[in-house]
Amino acid sequence: MFACSPYPRDAAFLSNVEAEVTQQLLWLGSHPSIALWGGNNEIEASMEWFDETRGNLALFAVDYQALFVDTIGRVVQQMLPGVPWVDSSPSNGIITLPKRRDSAPAAANDADASQLTDKAAAAVQGVQEHQVIKRWGNSQNPKYGDVHFYDYKNDCQDWRTYPAARFISEYGWQSYPSWATYSAATAAGDWAVAADMTEFRQRHPNGTVELLVQLQRRFKLPKPWLQLLQLQHKHQQHHQRQQQAAQQREGSRRSS
């Protein structure tokens, strides 16, 4: 529902979000394949991406708290108490979760608890049941919450490349679709490894070459695919030599 940018926190918008989240939880709340509920995708991390958010983090943090912690988090914990939940993915999660309604309030264990009126005790319990404290910081910290992990250089089947995180909720590498799917949606002229159509659909920088490198680790590649890799390798070497020459010229200019 929410991804990669800031959102408002006016009353009408929050009310609409609460209704939508409630409907989604009623629909998906009992689904057995859901391992972790997340309030949004990469919005906490995205506050470091844009000049406007970086320049006014305090304001956007208040907006974030109102929407993803106080609104969405509250609804999730009320409707699905005890389920794993993070306010953003990735994030450091939260420090405390609301207490279950069948739990006794902490104040009941205090020496002064007997002096509280019924109304005051109910108020204390209400605060404890709905209090959520967000853990701010590096959203990719493997010690807390969940992380997103992408490694486009190392062997994609080597488990040792993964961080020792509590939960890796997003990861992976590109792959080609099955032949049945690909051939049904393309023409014969699109079937070359670097055809115009496939490169137009390729959104990841250097994605085709990285994909071929991964395939080469496990399979024997057709000759045209190997030629593409060799050409790319020569291009990279040429680019590196140009960079080194430019650095040497800059060093000579400064020393003179």
N, C-alpha and C positions, 0 to 999 in steps of 0.2 A: 504493500500500500504506500510506503514512504521510502524514498531512496535518494541519497547523494546530494541533498540540498536542504537549506533551512525551510521551515514551514511556520505559518502564523500561529498565534495562540489566543485569538479573540474568542469570546464566549460562544458565538454561533458556530465557529469552526470546531471548537472543542466538543460541543454538544453533538455535532454531526459525526465527528470521529468516534465518540463514545457509542453512538448508535450503530455505526458500521462495525466496530470491533465486537460489540455484543452479538451482532448477527453472525459474524465470522466464527466466533467462538462456539455459538450454538450449532453451527454447521460442521465445524472441523474439530471441536473440542475432544471428541472421543476417538479420533482417528489414530490407529495404532502405530503408524509410521512416523509420527511427529516426535522427534527426540528433544527439541529445544524450541521454545517460543521466543521470537525476537521482535522488538518494537519497530525496528526499521533496518534498512540496509545501508551501512557505512555513513550515516549522517553525522555521528559523533566525529569520525575521522575526517569527514568533509569540511568541518569547521576550520581545518588547517589548509584547505585547498584554495579558498577564495579570499581576495583582498578585503572584502567587506566584512566577512566573519572574523578573519584574523585581526582586523583593526578594532573590533568591538566584541570580543569573546564573552564579556560579562553579560551583555544584552542577549546574545544568541543562546548563551547557556541557560538563562531564565526561560526563554521561549522553549528551548529543548526540554527542560525539566517539566514545564507545565503540560506539554503534549505527551511526551514519551514515558515519563516517570509517573507524574501525578494523575494523568488521565488513562493512558493505555495500560500502564503497569497496574494501576488500581483495579481496572476492570478485569484484567487477566487474573490477578490474585483473588479477586472476589468470586469469579466464576469457576476458576480452576485452581483452587488453593493447593499449594505444594508442588505445582508443576515447575520444571526447570524453565527459567525465564531470564532474558537479558534485555535491557532497554534498547540496545543497538547491537548490530553484528557487523564487525567485531566490536567488542567493548570489554571493559573490566568488570562488567556486571554491577551488582549492588552490594552494599555492605550488610544490610539487614533486610529481610523480607517481612511482610506483615505477618503477625501471629494468626494462627487459625482461630476461628470463632469458638472452638471447643477448648482453647487453651486458657488457663487462668492468667489474668494480668499480673505483670511483675510486681505491681504495687501491693498485691494481695499478700506477698511474702514479706513485706516490710513491717517493721514494728509499729509504724504509724498507720498502717492500712485500716485498722479497726476504727480509727477516728474519722475516716472519710465517710461522708454521707453517701447514700446510694447513688445520688445524682453525680457526685464527683467521681466515684469509683467507675461509673459507667462511662464518664467522659475520658478518664484515664485509659480504660480498656479500648475505647473507640480510637484514640490516638495511636495506641500501640498496634492495633489491628491493621491500620492503614498507613503506617509510616514506612516510607522507603527512602533510603539514603543512597544516593548514587556514588560510585567510586570513580572519580575523574582521574585522568592521566593518560598514559600511552595506551591507546585502544588495542594495540597488538601485543600487550604484555602477556606472555604465555602463562603467568602465574594465576591469572584471574580470567573469568568470563570465557570468551571464545576468540579465536583468531582466524584470519583468512590467510591462505598460504599459496603462493604461486612461484615456481622455480622453473624457468624456461631453458636452463642450461644443463642441469644435471639429469641423470637417468630418472625418468618419471616412474620407474618401477622399483626404485631403491628406497625402501622405507626409512633408511637412515637420513635422508634429506629432510624429513619432516621435523618440525620443532616439537619439543616435549611439552606440548600445551595441554590444558585441561580438556579442551574440545576444539577441534579444527572443523569449523562449520562450512568452509568454502575452500575448495582447492581443485586442482586438475590441470589438464593440458588439452589442447585442441586435438580433434581427430576428424577424419573424413566420415561422412555418413555411409550407411550401407549402400551397396551397389543398387539394390532394388529401389531405394529412395532416391538416390542421386540420378540414376539413369532416367527415371520417370519424370524428373523435373528439369532435365537439361537436354541439349542436343549433342550430337557426336563431336562437334567442334569445340565443346566445352570440356572435354574429358582429358585434355593434356594437363600436366601437373601445374603449369603456370598459365593456363588459358586466361584470356581477358575476363571472362565471366567469374572464374574462381578468384582471381586477384581483386576484382571489383567487390566481391562479397567478403574478402578477407579484411577484417577490421583491425587485427592485431599487428602492430609494426613488426616486420621481419617474421611474421607468423608462419608463412609457408616453409621457409628454410628451417625454422626451429622444429616444425612438425616433421620434416624429412630427416633431420638429425636424430630425432627420437625413433623414427621408424628404422633408420639405418642401424641402430643399436641392436635390433632384434630380427631384422629381415634383410634379405638381399634385394636391393632396390633395382628397378629397371634402369637401363643406361641413360635415358633422358633425365631421369631424376638425379642420378649421380652427376651428370654434366651441369645441372643447375646448381648443385651444391658446390662443385668445383669453381664455377663462375662466381658464385657468391663469395667463396673463400678468397679468390683472387681480388675481387672488389674490396673486401675488407682489408687485405694486405696493402693494396694501393692506397686506401684511405688512411691507414695507419702511417704509411711512409709520408704521405702529405702532411699529416699532423706533426710528425717528428721533424720534418723539414721546416715547417712553419715555426715550431718551437725553437729550433736552432737559429733561425733568422732573427727571431725576437730576442733571443739571448745575445746574439752578436750585436744587434742594434743597441741594446741596453748597455753592454760592456764598452761600446765605442762612445 
